[in-house]
């Protein structure tokens, strides 16, 4: 029954034109987990989905689950740099700056107990800021947005 509700949900319109295909915000993946990863998760009694979602939450430097995760975020930022992600376009210092900017934005989320009007205003501002932030970094290296619109998954 839950899956039926999910299928009936209206597909979210992409925030930016290139957020389709392999960059669609709503995706389902099916892949084999590395066996050692699965063994570790079993030993720790932490489901693999929890580890993967925590990693994504931390690497996004967002407002969700912020408390007590600064060290993990720092390590993930250094992991991204060690793996060379994005370094054909940006220096390691640029990438660290990206993370700092995302972290600053995440820290601005209204504290619990705020009124809905403030929360709604923050969401509108955050969405505009995220788009401006992305465009600033994307245009820094003069790439073509059509490069992202390749829908091969």
Wavefront OBJ file of the C-alpha trace (Angstrom):
o trace
v 0.000 0.000 0.000
v 2.859 2.374 0.784
v 4.374 1.809 -2.658
v 1.053 2.619 -4.299
v 0.990 5.994 -2.519
v 4.554 6.696 -3.612
v 3.697 5.931 -7.248
v 0.637 8.176 -7.090
v 2.637 11.118 -5.738
v 3.105 13.859 -8.230
v 6.661 13.966 -9.516
v 8.485 16.965 -8.088
v 9.360 19.560 -10.710
v 13.133 20.039 -10.941
v 14.434 23.189 -9.274
v 16.909 23.671 -12.121
v 16.503 22.589 -15.751
v 19.392 20.115 -15.623
v 18.006 18.176 -12.615
v 16.772 15.270 -14.701
v 18.124 11.845 -15.561
v 21.223 11.053 -13.526
v 20.806 14.349 -11.618
v 17.104 13.897 -10.771
v 16.498 14.594 -7.091
v 14.271 11.535 -6.640
v 16.103 8.385 -7.599
v 16.070 4.736 -6.732
v 19.238 2.712 -6.956
v 19.732 -0.996 -6.961
v 23.292 -2.199 -6.505
v 25.299 -4.795 -4.673
v 26.796 -3.582 -1.441
v 30.462 -4.440 -0.978
v 30.480 -7.505 1.244
v 32.938 -6.022 3.748
v 30.694 -2.948 4.077
v 27.730 -5.196 4.775
v 29.746 -7.184 7.340
v 30.761 -3.970 9.127
v 27.158 -2.741 9.203
v 26.104 -6.087 10.672
v 28.782 -5.915 13.363
v 27.794 -2.358 14.230
v 24.062 -3.162 14.024
v 23.557 -0.138 11.796
v 21.592 -0.765 8.586
v 23.545 0.072 5.402
v 20.813 2.545 4.406
v 21.474 4.520 7.623
v 25.212 4.730 6.904
v 24.632 5.855 3.306
v 21.976 8.429 4.255
v 24.147 9.795 7.079
v 27.012 10.171 4.626
v 24.812 12.107 2.186
v 23.388 14.295 4.966
v 26.862 15.110 6.281
v 28.478 15.750 2.901
v 25.673 18.164 1.971
v 26.502 20.379 4.990
v 22.787 21.145 5.253
v 20.574 22.033 8.170
v 19.375 18.465 8.778
v 21.044 16.532 11.630
v 23.735 19.160 12.324
v 24.516 18.703 16.005
v 27.664 16.756 16.832
v 28.610 16.062 13.230
v 31.243 18.714 12.550
v 34.163 16.279 12.673
v 32.411 13.830 10.333
v 31.685 16.644 7.872
v 35.307 17.763 8.009
v 36.494 14.227 7.277
v 34.024 13.827 4.401
v 35.183 17.112 2.857
v 38.769 15.842 3.004
v 37.609 12.496 1.571
v 36.079 14.313 -1.428
v 39.374 16.122 -1.966
v 41.452 12.947 -1.529
v 39.251 11.194 -4.115
v 39.780 14.064 -6.551
v 36.067 14.717 -7.073
v 35.549 17.932 -9.043
v 39.246 18.744 -9.250
v 39.182 18.893 -13.023
v 37.204 22.109 -12.468
v 38.109 23.351 -8.981
v 41.120 23.489 -6.679
v 41.010 21.751 -3.289
v 40.714 25.214 -1.692
v 37.724 25.997 -3.945
v 36.061 22.768 -2.826
v 36.717 23.567 0.837
v 35.157 27.004 0.249
v 32.094 25.357 -1.323
v 31.648 23.233 1.790
v 32.121 26.247 4.087
v 29.464 28.173 2.190
v 27.025 25.255 2.366
v 27.754 24.893 6.076
v 27.082 28.596 6.664
v 23.772 28.281 4.840
v 22.863 25.192 6.882
v 23.556 27.021 10.142
v 20.976 29.682 9.250
v 18.010 27.308 9.522
v 15.548 28.758 12.058
v 15.658 27.175 15.507
v 12.783 25.007 16.694
v 9.819 26.928 17.977
v 9.946 29.598 15.275
v 6.700 30.583 13.608
v 5.716 29.134 10.240
v 6.024 32.511 8.531
v 9.735 32.671 9.370
v 10.235 29.073 8.328
v 8.476 29.652 4.992
v 10.542 32.803 4.370
v 13.727 30.883 5.131
v 12.816 28.108 2.682
v 12.182 30.635 -0.103
v 15.489 32.391 0.644
v 17.404 29.088 0.904
v 16.099 27.876 -2.461
v 17.126 31.140 -4.137
v 20.514 31.090 -2.421
v 21.189 27.480 -3.431
v 20.448 28.288 -7.069
v 22.637 31.415 -6.990
v 25.400 29.482 -5.194
v 25.322 26.714 -7.796
v 25.287 29.150 -10.723
v 28.208 31.123 -9.299
v 30.378 28.019 -8.958
v 29.225 26.444 -12.207
v 29.883 29.601 -14.227
v 33.263 30.139 -12.571
v 34.813 27.656 -14.981
v 32.685 28.605 -18.001
v 31.002 25.272 -18.613
v 27.881 24.678 -20.647
v 24.761 23.725 -18.686
v 23.873 21.290 -21.475
v 26.794 19.139 -20.305
v 24.743 18.347 -17.193
v 21.562 17.657 -19.127
v 22.857 14.362 -20.459
v 20.102 12.051 -19.237
v 22.068 8.795 -19.397
v 21.690 7.100 -16.059
l 1 2 3 4 5 6 7 8 9 10 11 12 13 14 15 16 17 18 19 20 21 22 23 24 25 26 27 28 29 30 31 32 33 34 35 36 37 38 39 40 41 42 43 44 45 46 47 48 49 50 51 52 53 54 55 56 57 58 59 60 61 62 63 64 65 66 67 68 69 70 71 72 73 74 75 76 77 78 79 80 81 82 83 84 85 86 87 88 89 90 91 92 93 94 95 96 97 98 99 100 101 102 103 104 105 106 107 108 109 110 111 112 113 114 115 116 117 118 119 120 121 122 123 124 125 126 127 128 129 130 131 132 133 134 135 136 137 138 139 140 141 142 143 144 145 146 147 148 149 150 151 152 153
